[in-house]
Amino acid sequence: MKLLIVNYHYLRETKSGQGIYPTTSLELTTQIDLLAKKFKFISQAELLSFFSNKLYPDGNFCLLTFDDGLKEQLKAFNILKAKKIPGIFFVSTLPLINNKACAVHKFHYIMEQMSFEHLYDHILQIFPESIFQLNDLSFQDLASRKYIYDSPKWANLKLYVNFFLDLKGKSLLVDKLFDLLESDEENFVERLYMNEQEIVEIAQKGMLGSHCVTHEPLGKMSVLEIKKELKESKNYLNKVSGEEIFSVSYPYGDKKAVTKSVLEISAEYYDLGITTQDGINQNNELINQALSLNRVSTSKIVRDIYI
């Protein structure tokens, strides 16, 4: 058995070329049709049964995933329903519980609305010492390798904010800049994220999973914080949807975000866990990694051999 898991985020018909790189409806439909020529699409329930029975059939399978719980992903949900194709929509619950936007989405919005110069100046004002990190050659090389679709200067800022700042520093920066652009966060949340009724509809199709609460990397948190993120998101989605939540997509999902401790705690609450570690999952790997499945981005399936 070979299992390809594909990850999507924003679905928009226009692209700014700055900050985020959405998939259009046409691109999604085209990719699905191309994937269908090589893979059989698999549902969450089918994958769970393979793991529970320890039976992994021969063949090439594909699981489509959509992170964050963004309202624009309902276009994808409708495409999947029309094509009778399964998938999983992983929802972060902070917007639903507290009417607050996740810091990562605030930062995406800031990057789309602000010029590089404006954002760079604000970072230097709040964190003067950041100039040394942003001008470090090894840091710049890491940024360029991680954010291959961004210009080097934007890649540097994204790496610094997303991975170098601690949670307190990131919140300070992002909240200050977001408040300059948006006076009504509740309205922003209503526009950007799915509501409870929409989540219920997805759950009824067996396509709902957890993306934790705040969308922050679990590997940076204490044991108690990790448990809170995993447990509270699951409990909330269980209650709202009336369906059991079996799967989690780890925010950011790299090795620093998905540590051994994170995996051990995740096993207390979930049966499936999906990372952003690159590659196809294969027979000998599947047996021991139900909670640490590999996944590729939509951009990578276009560049590589998958379609």
RADATA-V473978 format. One record per residue. N is the residue number from 1. SS is DSSP state (H for helix, E for strand, - for the rest). PSI is psi in whole degrees, 0 to 359 (none if undefined). BURIAL is I if it has 9 or more other ideal C-beta (glycine too) atoms within 8 Angstrom, else O. Layout:
{{N,SS,PSI,BURIAL} {N,SS,PSI,BURIAL}}
This chain:
{{1,-,133,I} {2,E,132,I} {3,E,114,I} {4,E,123,I} {5,E,125,I} {6,E,138,I} {7,E,131,I} {8,E,155,I} {9,-,263,I} {10,-,139,I} {11,E,104,I} {12,-,151,I} {13,-,346,O} {14,-,153,O} {15,-,128,O} {16,-,335,O} {17,-,13,O} {18,-,118,O} {19,-,300,I} {20,-,161,I} {21,-,84,O} {22,-,164,I} {23,E,136,I} {24,-,164,I} {25,H,320,I} {26,H,318,O} {27,H,318,I} {28,H,312,I} {29,H,317,I} {30,H,316,O} {31,H,318,I} {32,H,315,I} {33,H,322,O} {34,H,319,I} {35,H,324,I} {36,-,339,O} {37,-,338,O} {38,-,340,O} {39,-,153,I} {40,E,125,O} {41,E,137,I} {42,-,146,I} {43,-,166,I} {44,H,316,I} {45,H,319,O} {46,H,317,I} {47,H,319,I} {48,H,320,I} {49,H,324,O} {50,H,315,I} {51,H,318,I} {52,H,326,O} {53,H,353,O} {54,-,39,O} {55,-,119,O} {56,-,101,O} {57,-,154,O} {58,-,150,O} {59,-,172,O} {60,E,121,O} {61,E,154,I} {62,E,132,I} {63,E,124,I} {64,E,130,I} {65,E,150,I} {66,E,116,I} {67,E,149,I} {68,E,335,I} {69,-,39,I} {70,E,140,I} {71,H,325,I} {72,H,342,I} {73,H,350,I} {74,H,334,I} {75,H,319,I} {76,H,319,I} {77,H,318,I} {78,H,324,O} {79,H,316,I} {80,H,318,I} {81,H,316,O} {82,H,325,O} {83,H,358,O} {84,-,46,O} {85,-,135,O} {86,-,173,I} {87,-,182,I} {88,E,132,I} {89,E,113,I} {90,E,120,I} {91,E,129,I} {92,-,134,I} {93,-,351,I} {94,H,314,I} {95,H,327,I} {96,H,322,I} {97,H,316,O} {98,H,3,O} {99,-,35,O} {100,-,140,O} {101,-,146,I} {102,-,144,I} {103,H,324,I} {104,H,322,I} {105,H,329,I} {106,H,317,I} {107,H,320,I} {108,H,316,I} {109,H,318,I} {110,H,315,I} {111,H,328,I} {112,H,332,I} {113,H,333,O} {114,-,151,I} {115,-,159,O} {116,H,316,I} {117,H,319,O} {118,H,314,O} {119,H,317,I} {120,H,317,I} {121,H,320,O} {122,H,319,I} {123,H,317,I} {124,H,326,I} {125,H,318,O} {126,H,323,O} {127,-,79,I} {128,-,328,O} {129,-,348,O} {130,H,340,I} {131,H,327,O} {132,H,319,O} {133,H,315,I} {134,H,338,I} {135,-,5,O} {136,-,129,O} {137,H,321,O} {138,H,325,O} {139,H,317,I} {140,H,321,I} {141,H,317,O} {142,H,318,I} {143,H,317,I} {144,H,326,I} {145,H,330,O} {146,H,319,O} {147,-,78,I} {148,-,343,O} {149,-,357,O} {150,-,153,O} {151,-,156,O} {152,H,321,I} {153,H,320,O} {154,H,322,I} {155,H,320,I} {156,H,313,I} {157,H,319,I} {158,H,317,I} {159,H,319,I} {160,H,312,I} {161,H,315,I} {162,H,329,I} {163,H,337,O} {164,H,319,O} {165,-,143,I} {166,-,172,O} {167,H,323,O} {168,H,315,O} {169,H,319,I} {170,H,316,I} {171,H,318,I} {172,H,311,I} {173,H,307,I} {174,H,317,I} {175,H,320,I} {176,H,314,I} {177,H,323,I} {178,H,320,I} {179,H,336,O} {180,H,335,O} {181,H,328,I} {182,-,123,I} {183,-,345,O} {184,-,92,O} {185,H,324,I} {186,H,320,O} {187,H,321,O} {188,H,315,I} {189,H,317,I} {190,H,324,O} {191,H,324,O} {192,H,323,I} {193,E,155,I} {194,-,151,I} {195,-,178,I} {196,H,320,O} {197,H,319,O} {198,H,324,I} {199,H,321,I} {200,H,316,I} {201,H,319,I} {202,H,318,I} {203,H,322,I} {204,H,340,O} {205,-,5,I} {206,-,25,I} {207,-,20,I} {208,E,138,I} {209,E,171,I} {210,E,142,I} {211,-,32,I} {212,-,195,I} {213,-,299,I} {214,-,352,I} {215,-,29,I} {216,-,154,I} {217,-,122,I} {218,H,330,I} {219,H,343,I} {220,H,357,I} {221,-,163,I} {222,-,168,O} {223,H,316,O} {224,H,321,O} {225,H,320,I} {226,H,314,I} {227,H,319,I} {228,H,315,I} {229,H,313,I} {230,H,317,I} {231,H,313,I} {232,H,322,I} {233,H,317,I} {234,H,312,I} {235,H,319,O} {236,H,313,I} {237,H,323,I} {238,H,311,I} {239,H,313,O} {240,H,317,I} {241,H,336,I} {242,-,11,O} {243,-,150,I} {244,-,136,O} {245,-,119,I} {246,-,342,I} {247,E,153,I} {248,E,141,I} {249,E,120,I} {250,-,125,I} {251,-,134,I} {252,-,309,I} {253,-,5,I} {254,-,185,I} {255,-,329,O} {256,-,332,I} {257,-,332,I} {258,-,81,I} {259,-,174,I} {260,H,319,O} {261,H,318,I} {262,H,316,I} {263,H,319,I} {264,H,319,O} {265,H,321,I} {266,H,325,I} {267,-,341,O} {268,-,339,O} {269,-,335,I} {270,-,159,I} {271,-,336,I} {272,E,138,I} {273,E,134,I} {274,E,129,I} {275,-,190,I} {276,-,16,I} {277,-,130,I} {278,-,145,O} {279,-,166,O} {280,-,140,I} {281,E,131,I} {282,E,167,I} {283,H,298,O} {284,H,336,O} {285,H,323,I} {286,H,325,I} {287,-,321,O} {288,-,9,O} {289,-,40,I} {290,-,333,I} {291,-,7,I} {292,-,52,I} {293,E,142,I} {294,-,157,I} {295,-,146,I} {296,E,153,I} {297,E,160,I} {298,H,325,I} {299,H,327,O} {300,H,326,I} {301,H,335,I} {302,H,319,O} {303,H,329,O} {304,-,197,O} {305,-,359,O} {306,-,329,I} {307,-,none,I}}
